[in-house]
Amino acid sequence: MSLEIHEECGGGSSRSDTQNLTPTLGSGIQARHWHNGTDLHLAAREGDGEALRRALDEAATDPTRKGGESAAAAAEAGETPLIAAAEKGHLEVVVELLRHLDAQGLAAKNRAGYDALHVAARQGHHAVVQEMLVHNRMLAITYGPANTTPLISAAMWGHAEVVKLLLELDHSGLVKMAKDNGKTAIHFAARQGHTEIVKALLEKDPLLARRTDKKGQTALHMAAKGTNCDVLRAIVDVDPAVCMLPDRDGRTVLHIATKERRVEIVIGLLQLPDVNVNALTREHITAYDIAEGMPLSERSTEIKIILSQHGAVGFMELDKPRVQKTAVAIAHTQLEQMSTTDKDNNRCLNLGVICWSCPKTIES
């Protein structure tokens, strides 16, 4: 951000003149800086503890203002000096400002709706978060936009140490607090593939594996939309049966993983004993139906073969007597349809599979 100064002069100074001014932190508490900020704002953003103390001293001797009021003053962007320092991770400045602020000053939010602790958690500034919680533990349960907690922000952005710190001090059910859409910290951590955070949250409360958002999605549903199989394993290790919990539309995590074309996650799910490969959604769709409806591609073909190997069929085939076919058997059926006269079994190579029924065993 630009730290360009625009002083409010009584007369005569043009914009071009003020653009070339050099910041002077000792020029008075009322000097205006970027977004109408004061010396305190500039010192806070720069992490200049000495300049900050000087500005606070000047404010204390100003008969028109109190030091505490100056420390809590917001710039035009809604940014107080504390929020500015917290965003940049300037611990020394934060410590100094905490000495001058009351509860209202601590809770002040910027225009985006975040207070200082929330900003520090979002940026992953562990030391700043720790100092502020020592000062006032209740800052951890404040809300940002859409009821976002500091824990949710830290989990979303992958700041594991901040998450663990917040969990250590959590005696108010912070871990269960959800955004307006019903998603808790574990939903966001699972979606972004932050395995260490998912494990820390589950260690705090194993029942989080079954928490659902307003769409009925668990953290496992969110993990299936990501690319990290370790997250999926971490959740299933805590609660294996969660893999069959349906969302609001009746979709299990296998349906989601198939739709998202997450081949490795589909393979991992099919290795679990509790997975019903032919589970139906409310629209009577199996995972195989989803795979069948995908545009033809290497991934969709691979998923169909994998599902078939584990007995998956479409909804219309569920009630029909059938013999489960292996990938090789399917390959032979396709070959027979292509040519009923060609006796060259080596054509199995065209399908890239090992043909155990041919006179010769051929490696793909």
C-alpha positions as CSV (number, residue, x, y, z in Angstrom):
1,M,0.0,0.0,0.0
2,S,1.1,3.5,-0.7
3,L,2.3,5.5,2.3
4,E,1.9,8.8,0.4
5,I,1.1,11.7,2.7
6,H,-1.6,14.3,2.0
7,E,-1.5,16.9,4.7
8,E,-4.5,19.0,5.4
9,C,-3.1,22.5,4.9
10,G,-4.9,25.6,5.7
11,G,-4.4,27.0,2.2
12,G,-2.3,27.2,-0.9
13,S,-0.6,23.8,-1.0
14,S,-1.4,21.9,-4.2
15,R,-1.7,18.1,-4.6
16,S,1.5,18.0,-6.6
17,D,3.4,19.7,-3.8
18,T,2.1,17.4,-1.1
19,Q,2.9,14.2,-3.1
20,N,6.6,14.9,-2.6
21,L,6.5,15.3,1.2
22,T,8.6,12.9,3.3
23,P,6.8,11.2,6.2
24,T,7.8,12.9,9.5
25,L,6.4,11.0,12.4
26,G,7.1,13.7,14.9
27,S,5.1,16.3,13.1
28,G,2.0,16.1,15.3
29,I,-0.7,13.6,16.1
30,Q,-3.2,15.4,13.8
31,A,-1.0,15.1,10.7
32,R,-2.9,13.1,8.1
33,H,-1.4,10.2,6.1
34,W,-2.6,7.5,3.8
35,H,-6.4,7.1,3.9
36,N,-6.6,10.0,6.4
37,G,-4.4,8.1,8.9
38,T,-2.4,9.8,11.7
39,D,1.2,9.5,12.8
40,L,0.1,6.5,14.9
41,H,-1.2,4.7,11.8
42,L,2.0,5.2,9.9
43,A,4.1,4.2,12.9
44,A,1.9,1.1,13.4
45,R,2.2,0.0,9.8
46,E,5.9,0.6,9.7
47,G,6.5,-1.2,13.0
48,D,8.3,1.8,14.4
49,G,7.9,1.4,18.2
50,E,9.8,4.6,19.0
51,A,7.8,6.8,16.7
52,L,4.6,5.2,18.0
53,R,5.5,6.1,21.6
54,R,6.4,9.6,20.6
55,A,3.1,10.0,18.9
56,L,1.2,8.6,21.9
57,D,3.1,11.0,24.2
58,E,2.1,14.0,22.0
59,A,-1.5,12.8,22.1
60,A,-1.3,12.6,25.9
61,T,-0.3,16.3,26.1
62,D,-2.8,17.4,23.6
63,P,-5.6,19.1,25.6
64,T,-8.2,18.3,22.8
65,R,-7.5,14.5,22.8
66,K,-6.7,11.6,25.0
67,G,-4.0,9.1,24.2
68,G,-6.4,6.2,24.4
69,E,-8.7,7.9,21.9
70,S,-5.9,8.5,19.5
71,A,-4.7,4.9,19.8
72,A,-8.2,3.8,18.8
73,A,-8.8,6.3,16.1
74,A,-9.7,4.8,12.7
75,A,-8.5,6.0,9.3
76,E,-10.9,6.4,6.5
77,A,-10.5,2.7,5.6
78,G,-11.7,1.9,9.1
79,E,-8.2,0.8,10.0
80,T,-7.1,1.6,13.6
81,P,-3.4,1.6,14.5
82,L,-3.8,-1.7,16.3
83,I,-5.4,-3.3,13.2
84,A,-2.5,-1.9,11.1
85,A,0.1,-3.3,13.4
86,A,-1.6,-6.7,13.7
87,E,-1.9,-7.1,9.9
88,K,1.8,-6.6,9.5
89,G,2.8,-8.7,12.6
90,H,4.5,-5.9,14.4
91,L,4.5,-7.4,17.9
92,E,6.3,-4.5,19.7
93,V,3.8,-2.0,18.4
94,V,0.8,-4.3,19.3
95,V,2.1,-4.6,22.9
96,E,2.4,-0.9,23.2
97,L,-1.0,-0.2,21.8
98,L,-2.7,-2.7,24.1
99,R,-1.6,-0.7,27.1
100,H,-3.6,2.3,25.8
101,L,-6.8,0.6,24.6
102,D,-10.0,-0.2,26.4
103,A,-12.4,-3.0,25.4
104,Q,-14.1,-0.9,22.7
105,G,-10.7,0.0,21.1
106,L,-9.7,-3.7,21.1
107,A,-12.9,-4.7,19.4
108,A,-12.8,-2.1,16.7
109,K,-13.2,-3.5,13.2
110,N,-12.1,-2.3,9.8
111,R,-14.5,-1.8,6.9
112,A,-14.1,-5.4,5.8
113,G,-15.5,-6.4,9.2
114,Y,-12.4,-7.8,10.9
115,D,-10.9,-6.8,14.2
116,A,-7.2,-6.8,15.0
117,L,-7.0,-10.3,16.4
118,H,-8.9,-11.7,13.4
119,V,-6.6,-9.9,11.0
120,A,-3.5,-11.3,12.8
121,A,-5.0,-14.9,12.7
122,R,-5.8,-14.5,9.0
123,Q,-2.3,-13.5,8.3
124,G,-0.8,-16.3,10.5
125,H,1.0,-14.0,13.0
126,H,1.2,-16.4,15.9
127,A,3.1,-14.1,18.3
128,V,0.6,-11.3,17.8
129,V,-2.4,-13.6,18.3
130,Q,-0.9,-15.0,21.5
131,E,-0.2,-11.6,22.9
132,M,-3.7,-10.4,22.3
133,L,-5.3,-13.5,23.8
134,V,-3.1,-13.1,26.9
135,H,-4.4,-9.6,27.1
136,N,-8.1,-10.6,26.5
137,R,-9.0,-14.2,25.9
138,M,-12.5,-13.3,24.8
139,L,-11.2,-11.7,21.6
140,A,-11.0,-15.3,20.1
141,I,-14.8,-15.5,19.9
142,T,-15.5,-12.4,17.9
143,Y,-17.1,-12.6,14.5
144,G,-16.1,-11.2,11.1
145,P,-18.2,-11.1,7.9
146,A,-20.7,-13.9,7.5
147,N,-20.0,-15.0,11.1
148,T,-16.4,-15.9,10.3
149,T,-14.4,-16.6,13.5
150,P,-10.6,-16.1,13.8
151,L,-10.3,-19.9,14.0
152,I,-12.1,-20.4,10.7
153,S,-9.9,-17.8,9.0
154,A,-6.7,-19.4,10.3
155,A,-7.9,-22.9,9.3
156,M,-8.9,-21.7,5.8
157,W,-5.5,-20.1,5.2
158,G,-3.5,-23.0,6.6
159,H,-2.0,-21.4,9.7
160,A,-1.6,-24.5,11.8
161,E,0.3,-22.9,14.7
162,V,-2.4,-20.2,15.1
163,V,-5.1,-22.9,14.9
164,K,-3.5,-24.9,17.7
165,L,-3.1,-21.8,19.8
166,L,-6.7,-20.9,19.5
167,L,-7.7,-24.5,20.3
168,E,-5.6,-24.5,23.5
169,L,-7.5,-21.5,24.8
170,D,-10.9,-22.6,23.6
171,H,-13.3,-23.0,26.4
172,S,-16.3,-21.5,24.6
173,G,-17.0,-24.0,21.9
174,L,-15.1,-22.0,19.3
175,V,-14.3,-25.2,17.4
176,K,-18.1,-25.8,16.7
177,M,-18.9,-22.2,15.6
178,A,-20.0,-22.0,12.0
179,K,-20.3,-19.4,9.3
180,D,-23.7,-18.4,7.9
181,N,-23.4,-21.3,5.4
182,G,-23.0,-23.8,8.3
183,K,-19.4,-24.6,7.5
184,T,-17.0,-24.9,10.5
185,A,-13.2,-24.6,10.5
186,I,-12.8,-28.3,9.6
187,H,-14.9,-27.9,6.4
188,F,-12.5,-25.2,5.2
189,A,-9.3,-27.0,6.3
190,A,-10.5,-30.2,4.6
191,R,-11.4,-28.4,1.4
192,Q,-8.0,-26.7,1.2
193,G,-6.1,-29.9,2.0
194,H,-4.6,-28.7,5.4
195,T,-4.0,-32.1,6.9
196,E,-2.3,-31.0,10.1
197,I,-5.1,-28.6,10.9
198,V,-7.8,-31.3,10.2
199,K,-6.0,-33.6,12.6
200,A,-5.7,-30.9,15.3
201,L,-9.4,-30.1,15.0
202,L,-10.4,-33.8,15.2
203,E,-8.2,-34.3,18.2
204,K,-10.0,-31.4,19.9
205,D,-13.4,-32.9,19.0
206,P,-13.7,-36.2,17.1
207,L,-17.4,-35.5,16.5
208,L,-16.5,-32.7,14.1
209,A,-16.2,-35.5,11.4
210,R,-20.0,-35.6,11.4
211,R,-20.7,-31.9,11.5
212,T,-22.7,-30.8,8.4
213,D,-23.1,-27.5,6.7
214,K,-26.4,-26.2,5.4
215,K,-26.0,-28.4,2.3
216,G,-25.6,-31.5,4.5
217,Q,-21.9,-31.8,3.6
218,T,-19.4,-33.2,6.1
219,A,-15.7,-32.4,6.1
220,L,-15.2,-35.6,4.1
221,H,-17.4,-34.3,1.3
222,M,-15.3,-31.2,1.2
223,A,-12.1,-33.3,1.2
224,A,-13.4,-35.2,-1.8
225,K,-13.5,-31.9,-3.7
226,G,-9.8,-31.3,-2.9
227,T,-6.8,-33.2,-4.0
228,N,-5.3,-34.3,-0.7
229,C,-5.8,-38.0,0.1
230,D,-4.1,-37.5,3.5
231,V,-7.1,-35.4,4.7
232,L,-9.5,-38.1,3.7
233,R,-7.5,-40.7,5.6
234,A,-7.3,-38.5,8.7
235,I,-11.1,-38.1,8.8
236,V,-11.9,-41.8,8.1
237,D,-9.4,-42.9,10.7
238,V,-11.4,-41.1,13.3
239,D,-14.8,-42.2,12.1
240,P,-14.9,-44.8,9.3
241,A,-18.7,-44.8,8.9
242,V,-18.7,-41.1,8.0
243,C,-17.8,-42.1,4.4
244,M,-21.5,-43.2,3.9
245,L,-23.2,-40.1,5.3
246,P,-25.2,-38.4,2.6
247,D,-25.5,-34.7,2.0
248,R,-28.8,-32.9,1.5
249,D,-29.2,-34.4,-2.0
250,G,-28.3,-37.9,-0.9
251,R,-24.8,-37.8,-2.3
252,T,-22.1,-39.7,-0.5
253,V,-18.4,-38.8,-0.7
254,L,-18.0,-41.4,-3.5
255,H,-20.5,-39.5,-5.6
256,I,-18.7,-36.2,-4.9
257,A,-15.2,-37.7,-5.7
258,T,-16.5,-39.2,-8.9
259,K,-18.1,-36.0,-10.0
260,E,-14.9,-34.1,-9.2
261,R,-12.9,-36.7,-11.1
262,R,-10.6,-37.3,-8.1
263,V,-9.2,-40.6,-9.2
264,E,-6.9,-41.2,-6.2
265,I,-9.7,-40.4,-3.8
266,V,-12.1,-42.7,-5.5
267,I,-9.5,-45.5,-5.3
268,G,-8.9,-44.7,-1.6
269,L,-12.7,-44.8,-0.8
270,L,-13.2,-48.1,-2.6
271,Q,-10.7,-49.7,-0.3
272,L,-12.8,-48.9,2.7
273,P,-15.1,-51.7,4.0
274,D,-18.0,-49.4,4.8
275,V,-18.4,-47.9,1.3
276,N,-21.5,-48.9,-0.7
277,V,-20.3,-48.6,-4.3
278,N,-23.9,-48.5,-5.6
279,A,-25.4,-46.1,-3.1
280,L,-28.2,-44.0,-4.6
281,T,-28.7,-40.2,-4.4
282,R,-32.2,-38.8,-4.0
283,E,-32.4,-38.7,-7.8
284,H,-31.6,-42.4,-7.9
285,I,-28.1,-42.0,-9.4
286,T,-25.1,-44.1,-8.6
287,A,-21.5,-43.1,-8.8
288,Y,-21.2,-45.1,-12.0
289,D,-24.1,-43.1,-13.5
290,I,-22.1,-40.0,-12.7
291,A,-19.0,-41.4,-14.4
292,E,-21.1,-42.4,-17.4
293,G,-22.5,-38.9,-17.8
294,M,-19.0,-37.3,-17.9
295,P,-17.4,-36.1,-21.2
296,L,-15.1,-38.8,-22.5
297,S,-11.6,-38.3,-21.1
298,E,-8.7,-40.3,-19.6
299,R,-9.9,-39.6,-16.1
300,S,-13.5,-40.4,-16.6
301,T,-12.6,-43.7,-18.4
302,E,-10.2,-44.6,-15.6
303,I,-12.9,-43.9,-12.9
304,K,-15.4,-46.0,-14.8
305,I,-13.0,-49.0,-15.0
306,I,-12.1,-48.6,-11.3
307,L,-15.8,-48.5,-10.2
308,S,-16.6,-51.5,-12.4
309,Q,-13.8,-53.5,-10.8
310,H,-15.5,-53.0,-7.5
311,G,-19.0,-54.0,-8.7
312,A,-20.4,-50.6,-9.6
313,V,-23.3,-50.4,-12.0
314,G,-25.8,-47.8,-13.1
315,F,-29.2,-47.5,-11.5
316,M,-31.0,-49.2,-14.4
317,E,-28.8,-52.3,-13.8
318,L,-29.2,-52.6,-10.1
319,D,-32.2,-55.0,-10.2
320,K,-31.0,-57.1,-13.0
321,P,-29.2,-60.4,-12.5
322,R,-25.6,-59.9,-13.3
323,V,-22.1,-61.4,-13.1
324,Q,-19.6,-58.9,-12.0
325,K,-17.1,-58.3,-14.8
326,T,-13.4,-57.5,-14.4
327,A,-11.8,-54.8,-16.4
328,V,-10.2,-57.5,-18.6
329,A,-13.6,-59.1,-19.2
330,I,-15.0,-55.7,-20.2
331,A,-12.1,-55.3,-22.5
332,H,-12.8,-58.6,-24.2
333,T,-16.5,-57.8,-24.7
334,Q,-15.5,-54.6,-26.4
335,L,-13.1,-56.5,-28.6
336,E,-15.7,-59.0,-29.6
337,Q,-18.0,-56.2,-30.6
338,M,-15.3,-54.6,-32.7
339,S,-14.5,-57.8,-34.6
340,T,-16.0,-61.3,-34.4
341,T,-13.6,-62.8,-36.9
342,D,-10.2,-61.5,-35.6
343,K,-8.7,-64.3,-33.5
344,D,-5.5,-62.4,-32.7
345,N,-5.7,-62.3,-28.9
346,N,-2.7,-59.9,-28.9
347,R,-5.2,-57.1,-29.6
348,C,-5.7,-56.9,-25.9
349,L,-2.7,-54.6,-26.0
350,N,-4.9,-52.0,-27.7
351,L,-6.8,-51.7,-24.5
352,G,-3.7,-51.4,-22.3
353,V,-4.5,-54.4,-20.0
354,I,-3.0,-57.7,-19.0
355,C,-5.0,-60.5,-20.7
356,W,-4.8,-63.5,-18.5
357,S,-7.1,-65.6,-20.7
358,C,-5.0,-65.3,-23.8
359,P,-2.6,-68.1,-24.9
360,K,0.2,-65.8,-23.9
361,T,0.4,-63.5,-20.9
362,I,1.2,-60.1,-22.2
363,E,2.3,-57.2,-20.1
364,S,0.8,-53.8,-20.8
